[in-house]
Each structure stands twice: as structure tokens, then as C-alpha cells.
């Protein structure tokens, strides 16, 4: 995982509420998948494509100013629905590194952190203010997310603070998943095991299998 510290990038507005993981990536697109890069084509497929398979010009990520956006400005309950880590993989494959939303599906939120994507909770009015500053040139009116300072800066440099659990922040800043965080504390774990072995030796006795 790459460390996430400060991101300044184009932000795409998708303020529709309750975008679930099935909208982000259909389950059948994950069957038999051998390479995450295969998911880029199908990310937001239900919104990106018309019934005839052509691109939907009304979908924000199909519009020239927002192609390649690294930040998504989303509606409430983003990533709700089924437990599908592939939803985060798919978003990463189209270049998204952070999502700002009033709320997230709980499992999706956890999956973001496990893969180095930052989910930022901001109230809807703040997100709408940021969206309002994107015009008339979204490609030049960039949004900054500063994880070290825990704030979002709008294109006009208005600052919005956000909260993030300490361990989650530490993991993203250092590019670590839960396993990486655990291994970082290997010395402490080893000391605990040594102390516990002394206090409860019967726990560590080898059982002979006949």
C-alpha cells in the first residue's frame, strides 16, 4: 500500500445517495477475476454505460473535465449494500484515491482503509459548497485533502476539518494495512507472549498427538 499524506486533485461530484457496491461493481464482473486492472472497465458500469453499451454522456466520470478524477464527492450512505472489497478495487483502478461523503456503508468504509483509499466524512452542505466552487473549470479548481492536518481545502482554500480514528490515520500515513500495523508492534507482542508464558506456562505446553 502506498502512504497517503496530502492529495491535490480533480474532484468529481456524484451526489446521489445510497450508491451501493452493486452499482460500483456488479458481482458477476468479479467472478473469475485474475487481475484487478480488469475491473476498471466495469467500475460504475450501471451508470457509465447506456443499454446499447455506449458511454452515458450524463455520467460525471464520462465528462471531459472529470475523467481521471482522483477524488469523488459523493452522497450519503456511499458504498452501502453487500460486503464487496472488489468495489474498492474497482474504484482504485479508475484512479480514485479518496471519497468525501456524509456517510459510508460500514464494511465499505473498512475496505477503503485496508486498500489505501481515504473515506472522508463531511456533512452534505460542506460537500455541496465544494462542488459549487468547481465551476467553471473543474480541471483547474482542485481539491486538497491533507490527512496529516485532517482537513479538506476547497478550490478557494476554504478549510473543512474531518475526524479519523488514530490507528486508521497512522496506517494510511505509513501505507500499512491491519497486518502491517500488527507487525509494527512485533516487539511489544513478543514481550507480552514471553511474560504470559511465564505467568501461564500450561497454555504453552505441547500436546503430544498419538
URGIPE-V715528 format. One record per pair of residues at least 24 apart in sequence whose C-alpha atoms are under 10 Angstrom apart, sorted by the first residue. I is the first residue (numbers start at 0). J is the second residue. D is the distance in whole Angstrom. If there is no record, write none. Layout:
i = [I & I]
j = [J & J]
d = [D & D]
This chain:
i = [0 & 0 & 0 & 0 & 0 & 0 & 0 & 0 & 0 & 0 & 0 & 1 & 1 & 1 & 1 & 1 & 1 & 1 & 1 & 2 & 2 & 2 & 2 & 2 & 2 & 2 & 2 & 2 & 3 & 3 & 3 & 3 & 3 & 3 & 3 & 3 & 3 & 3 & 3 & 3 & 3 & 3 & 3 & 3 & 3 & 4 & 4 & 4 & 4 & 4 & 4 & 4 & 4 & 4 & 4 & 4 & 5 & 5 & 5 & 5 & 5 & 5 & 5 & 5 & 5 & 5 & 6 & 6 & 6 & 6 & 6 & 6 & 6 & 6 & 6 & 6 & 6 & 7 & 7 & 7 & 7 & 7 & 7 & 7 & 7 & 7 & 7 & 7 & 8 & 8 & 8 & 8 & 8 & 8 & 8 & 8 & 8 & 8 & 8 & 8 & 8 & 8 & 8 & 8 & 9 & 9 & 9 & 9 & 9 & 9 & 9 & 9 & 9 & 9 & 9 & 9 & 9 & 9 & 9 & 9 & 9 & 10 & 10 & 10 & 10 & 10 & 10 & 10 & 10 & 10 & 10 & 10 & 10 & 10 & 10 & 10 & 10 & 10 & 10 & 10 & 10 & 10 & 10 & 10 & 10 & 10 & 11 & 11 & 11 & 11 & 11 & 11 & 11 & 11 & 11 & 11 & 11 & 11 & 11 & 11 & 11 & 11 & 11 & 11 & 11 & 11 & 12 & 12 & 12 & 12 & 12 & 12 & 12 & 12 & 12 & 12 & 12 & 12 & 12 & 12 & 12 & 12 & 13 & 13 & 13 & 13 & 13 & 13 & 13 & 13 & 13 & 14 & 14 & 14 & 14 & 14 & 14 & 14 & 14 & 14 & 14 & 14 & 14 & 14 & 15 & 15 & 15 & 15 & 15 & 15 & 16 & 16 & 16 & 16 & 16 & 16 & 16 & 16 & 16 & 16 & 17 & 17 & 17 & 17 & 17 & 17 & 17 & 17 & 17 & 17 & 17 & 18 & 18 & 18 & 18 & 18 & 18 & 18 & 18 & 18 & 18 & 18 & 19 & 19 & 19 & 19 & 19 & 19 & 19 & 19 & 19 & 19 & 19 & 19 & 20 & 20 & 20 & 20 & 20 & 20 & 20 & 20 & 20 & 20 & 20 & 20 & 20 & 21 & 21 & 21 & 21 & 21 & 21 & 21 & 21 & 21 & 22 & 22 & 22 & 22 & 22 & 23 & 23 & 23 & 23 & 23 & 23 & 23 & 23 & 23 & 24 & 24 & 24 & 24 & 24 & 24 & 24 & 24 & 25 & 25 & 25 & 26 & 26 & 26 & 26 & 28 & 29 & 29 & 29 & 29 & 32 & 35 & 35 & 35 & 35 & 35 & 36 & 36 & 36 & 36 & 36 & 37 & 37 & 38 & 38 & 38 & 38 & 38 & 38 & 38 & 38 & 39 & 39 & 39 & 39 & 39 & 39 & 39 & 40 & 40 & 40 & 41 & 41 & 41 & 41 & 42 & 42 & 42 & 42 & 42 & 42 & 42 & 42 & 42 & 43 & 43 & 43 & 43 & 60 & 63 & 63 & 64 & 64 & 64 & 64 & 65 & 65 & 66 & 66 & 66 & 67 & 67 & 67 & 67 & 68 & 68 & 68 & 68 & 68 & 68 & 68 & 68 & 69 & 69 & 69 & 69 & 69 & 69 & 69 & 70 & 70 & 70 & 70 & 70 & 70 & 70 & 70 & 70 & 70 & 70 & 70 & 70 & 71 & 71 & 71 & 71 & 71 & 71 & 71 & 72 & 72 & 72 & 72 & 72 & 72 & 72 & 72 & 72 & 72 & 72 & 72 & 73 & 73 & 73 & 73 & 73 & 73 & 73 & 73 & 73 & 73 & 74 & 74 & 74 & 74 & 74 & 74 & 74 & 74 & 74 & 74 & 75 & 75 & 75 & 75 & 75 & 75 & 75 & 75 & 75 & 75 & 76 & 76 & 76 & 76 & 76 & 76 & 76 & 77 & 77 & 77 & 77 & 77 & 77 & 77 & 77 & 78 & 78 & 78 & 78 & 78 & 78 & 78 & 78 & 78 & 79 & 79 & 79 & 79 & 79 & 79 & 80 & 80 & 80 & 80 & 81 & 81 & 82 & 82 & 82 & 83 & 83 & 84 & 84 & 84 & 84 & 84 & 84 & 85 & 86 & 86 & 87 & 87 & 87 & 87 & 87 & 87 & 88 & 88 & 90 & 91 & 91 & 97 & 99 & 99 & 99 & 99 & 99 & 100 & 100 & 101 & 101 & 109 & 112 & 112 & 112 & 112 & 112 & 112 & 112 & 112 & 113 & 113 & 113 & 113 & 113 & 113 & 113 & 113 & 114 & 114 & 114 & 114 & 115 & 115 & 115 & 115 & 115 & 115 & 115 & 115 & 116 & 117 & 117 & 117 & 117 & 117 & 117 & 118 & 119 & 119 & 119 & 119 & 119 & 119 & 119 & 119 & 119 & 120 & 120 & 120 & 120 & 121 & 121 & 121 & 121 & 121 & 122 & 122 & 125 & 125 & 125 & 126 & 126 & 128 & 128 & 129 & 129 & 129 & 129 & 129 & 129 & 130 & 132 & 146 & 146 & 147 & 147]
j = [113 & 114 & 115 & 116 & 170 & 171 & 173 & 174 & 175 & 176 & 179 & 114 & 115 & 116 & 171 & 172 & 173 & 174 & 175 & 115 & 116 & 169 & 170 & 171 & 172 & 173 & 174 & 175 & 96 & 97 & 115 & 116 & 117 & 144 & 145 & 146 & 147 & 168 & 169 & 170 & 171 & 172 & 173 & 174 & 175 & 144 & 145 & 146 & 147 & 148 & 149 & 168 & 171 & 172 & 173 & 174 & 143 & 144 & 145 & 146 & 147 & 148 & 149 & 150 & 151 & 172 & 69 & 70 & 96 & 97 & 141 & 142 & 143 & 144 & 145 & 146 & 151 & 69 & 70 & 140 & 141 & 142 & 143 & 144 & 145 & 151 & 152 & 154 & 67 & 68 & 69 & 70 & 95 & 96 & 97 & 137 & 138 & 139 & 140 & 141 & 142 & 143 & 144 & 154 & 64 & 65 & 66 & 67 & 68 & 69 & 70 & 71 & 133 & 137 & 138 & 139 & 140 & 141 & 142 & 143 & 154 & 60 & 64 & 65 & 66 & 67 & 68 & 69 & 70 & 71 & 72 & 95 & 97 & 98 & 99 & 129 & 130 & 133 & 137 & 138 & 140 & 141 & 142 & 143 & 153 & 154 & 59 & 60 & 62 & 64 & 65 & 66 & 67 & 68 & 69 & 70 & 71 & 72 & 73 & 95 & 98 & 130 & 133 & 137 & 138 & 142 & 59 & 60 & 65 & 68 & 70 & 71 & 72 & 73 & 74 & 99 & 126 & 127 & 129 & 130 & 131 & 133 & 58 & 59 & 60 & 71 & 72 & 73 & 74 & 100 & 130 & 71 & 72 & 73 & 74 & 75 & 77 & 99 & 100 & 101 & 123 & 126 & 127 & 130 & 72 & 73 & 74 & 75 & 76 & 77 & 73 & 74 & 75 & 76 & 77 & 78 & 79 & 100 & 101 & 102 & 73 & 74 & 75 & 76 & 77 & 78 & 79 & 80 & 102 & 103 & 104 & 43 & 73 & 74 & 75 & 76 & 77 & 78 & 79 & 80 & 103 & 104 & 76 & 77 & 78 & 79 & 80 & 81 & 82 & 83 & 86 & 103 & 104 & 107 & 77 & 78 & 79 & 80 & 81 & 82 & 83 & 84 & 85 & 86 & 87 & 104 & 107 & 45 & 78 & 79 & 80 & 81 & 82 & 83 & 85 & 86 & 46 & 78 & 79 & 80 & 86 & 77 & 78 & 83 & 85 & 86 & 87 & 88 & 89 & 90 & 83 & 84 & 85 & 86 & 87 & 88 & 89 & 90 & 83 & 85 & 86 & 81 & 83 & 85 & 86 & 85 & 83 & 85 & 86 & 89 & 85 & 85 & 88 & 89 & 91 & 92 & 88 & 89 & 91 & 92 & 93 & 89 & 92 & 85 & 86 & 88 & 89 & 90 & 91 & 92 & 93 & 88 & 89 & 90 & 91 & 92 & 93 & 94 & 89 & 92 & 93 & 89 & 90 & 92 & 93 & 85 & 86 & 87 & 88 & 89 & 90 & 91 & 92 & 93 & 86 & 89 & 90 & 93 & 93 & 137 & 138 & 136 & 137 & 138 & 139 & 137 & 138 & 93 & 94 & 138 & 93 & 94 & 95 & 138 & 93 & 94 & 95 & 96 & 97 & 137 & 138 & 141 & 93 & 94 & 95 & 96 & 97 & 98 & 142 & 94 & 95 & 96 & 97 & 98 & 99 & 116 & 117 & 118 & 141 & 142 & 143 & 144 & 95 & 96 & 97 & 98 & 99 & 100 & 118 & 97 & 98 & 99 & 100 & 101 & 119 & 121 & 123 & 126 & 127 & 129 & 130 & 98 & 99 & 100 & 101 & 102 & 103 & 121 & 123 & 126 & 127 & 98 & 99 & 100 & 101 & 102 & 103 & 122 & 123 & 126 & 127 & 99 & 100 & 101 & 102 & 103 & 104 & 120 & 121 & 122 & 123 & 100 & 101 & 102 & 103 & 104 & 105 & 107 & 101 & 102 & 103 & 104 & 105 & 107 & 108 & 118 & 102 & 103 & 104 & 105 & 106 & 107 & 108 & 110 & 111 & 103 & 104 & 105 & 106 & 107 & 108 & 104 & 105 & 106 & 107 & 106 & 107 & 106 & 107 & 110 & 107 & 110 & 108 & 109 & 110 & 111 & 113 & 114 & 110 & 110 & 111 & 111 & 112 & 113 & 114 & 115 & 116 & 114 & 116 & 116 & 115 & 116 & 144 & 123 & 125 & 126 & 144 & 151 & 125 & 126 & 125 & 126 & 167 & 167 & 168 & 170 & 171 & 174 & 175 & 176 & 177 & 167 & 170 & 171 & 174 & 175 & 176 & 177 & 178 & 171 & 174 & 175 & 176 & 167 & 170 & 171 & 172 & 173 & 174 & 175 & 176 & 171 & 144 & 146 & 163 & 167 & 168 & 171 & 163 & 144 & 146 & 149 & 150 & 151 & 160 & 161 & 162 & 163 & 160 & 161 & 162 & 163 & 151 & 159 & 160 & 161 & 162 & 159 & 161 & 153 & 158 & 159 & 153 & 159 & 153 & 157 & 153 & 154 & 155 & 156 & 157 & 159 & 154 & 157 & 171 & 172 & 171 & 172]
d = [9 & 7 & 6 & 10 & 10 & 8 & 9 & 5 & 6 & 7 & 10 & 9 & 7 & 10 & 8 & 9 & 8 & 5 & 8 & 7 & 10 & 10 & 8 & 6 & 5 & 5 & 4 & 8 & 9 & 10 & 7 & 8 & 8 & 10 & 9 & 7 & 9 & 9 & 10 & 9 & 5 & 5 & 7 & 7 & 10 & 8 & 6 & 5 & 6 & 9 & 10 & 9 & 8 & 5 & 9 & 9 & 7 & 6 & 4 & 6 & 7 & 9 & 10 & 10 & 10 & 9 & 9 & 9 & 8 & 9 & 10 & 8 & 5 & 5 & 7 & 8 & 10 & 9 & 9 & 10 & 6 & 6 & 4 & 6 & 8 & 10 & 9 & 10 & 9 & 7 & 6 & 7 & 10 & 10 & 10 & 10 & 8 & 9 & 9 & 5 & 6 & 7 & 9 & 10 & 8 & 7 & 9 & 8 & 5 & 6 & 6 & 9 & 9 & 7 & 6 & 7 & 7 & 5 & 6 & 9 & 10 & 10 & 9 & 7 & 10 & 9 & 6 & 6 & 4 & 6 & 7 & 9 & 9 & 9 & 9 & 9 & 8 & 8 & 7 & 8 & 9 & 7 & 6 & 9 & 10 & 10 & 7 & 7 & 10 & 9 & 6 & 8 & 9 & 6 & 8 & 6 & 5 & 6 & 8 & 10 & 10 & 8 & 9 & 8 & 10 & 10 & 7 & 9 & 9 & 10 & 9 & 6 & 5 & 6 & 9 & 10 & 9 & 9 & 9 & 6 & 10 & 9 & 9 & 7 & 9 & 7 & 6 & 5 & 7 & 10 & 10 & 9 & 7 & 5 & 4 & 8 & 9 & 10 & 8 & 10 & 9 & 9 & 8 & 9 & 10 & 7 & 5 & 8 & 9 & 9 & 7 & 4 & 5 & 6 & 7 & 10 & 10 & 9 & 9 & 10 & 9 & 7 & 6 & 5 & 5 & 7 & 6 & 9 & 10 & 9 & 9 & 10 & 9 & 8 & 8 & 7 & 5 & 6 & 7 & 9 & 10 & 10 & 8 & 6 & 5 & 4 & 5 & 8 & 10 & 10 & 9 & 10 & 8 & 9 & 8 & 5 & 6 & 6 & 6 & 8 & 7 & 9 & 8 & 6 & 9 & 9 & 8 & 9 & 9 & 9 & 7 & 8 & 10 & 8 & 10 & 8 & 8 & 9 & 10 & 10 & 9 & 10 & 8 & 10 & 9 & 6 & 8 & 10 & 8 & 8 & 9 & 10 & 7 & 6 & 9 & 9 & 7 & 9 & 10 & 9 & 9 & 10 & 8 & 9 & 9 & 9 & 10 & 7 & 9 & 10 & 10 & 8 & 7 & 7 & 9 & 7 & 9 & 8 & 9 & 6 & 9 & 8 & 8 & 8 & 9 & 7 & 5 & 8 & 9 & 7 & 8 & 9 & 6 & 7 & 8 & 5 & 5 & 9 & 9 & 9 & 8 & 8 & 10 & 10 & 10 & 10 & 8 & 10 & 9 & 5 & 6 & 9 & 8 & 7 & 9 & 9 & 8 & 10 & 10 & 10 & 9 & 8 & 6 & 5 & 9 & 7 & 7 & 9 & 9 & 9 & 7 & 6 & 8 & 10 & 8 & 7 & 6 & 9 & 10 & 10 & 9 & 10 & 8 & 5 & 4 & 5 & 7 & 9 & 10 & 9 & 6 & 6 & 5 & 6 & 8 & 10 & 9 & 10 & 10 & 8 & 9 & 9 & 7 & 8 & 6 & 5 & 6 & 8 & 10 & 9 & 6 & 5 & 6 & 10 & 10 & 10 & 10 & 7 & 9 & 9 & 8 & 7 & 6 & 5 & 8 & 9 & 10 & 10 & 9 & 8 & 10 & 10 & 8 & 5 & 6 & 8 & 9 & 10 & 7 & 9 & 10 & 10 & 6 & 5 & 5 & 7 & 9 & 9 & 10 & 9 & 8 & 8 & 7 & 5 & 4 & 6 & 9 & 10 & 8 & 6 & 5 & 6 & 9 & 8 & 9 & 10 & 9 & 6 & 5 & 8 & 8 & 5 & 8 & 10 & 10 & 7 & 4 & 7 & 8 & 7 & 9 & 7 & 9 & 9 & 9 & 8 & 9 & 6 & 7 & 9 & 7 & 8 & 10 & 9 & 6 & 8 & 9 & 9 & 9 & 9 & 9 & 6 & 10 & 9 & 7 & 9 & 8 & 8 & 9 & 9 & 9 & 8 & 8 & 9 & 10 & 7 & 10 & 9 & 10 & 7 & 9 & 8 & 9 & 7 & 9 & 8 & 7 & 10 & 9 & 7 & 9 & 9 & 9 & 9 & 10 & 8 & 5 & 7 & 9 & 9 & 9 & 9 & 7 & 10 & 9 & 6 & 9 & 10 & 7 & 8 & 8 & 8 & 9 & 9 & 10 & 9 & 9 & 8 & 9 & 9 & 10 & 9 & 9 & 9 & 10 & 7 & 8 & 8 & 10 & 7 & 8 & 9 & 9 & 8 & 8 & 7 & 9 & 10 & 10 & 10 & 10 & 8 & 9 & 9 & 8 & 10 & 6 & 7 & 9 & 10 & 9 & 10 & 9 & 10 & 9 & 8 & 10 & 8]
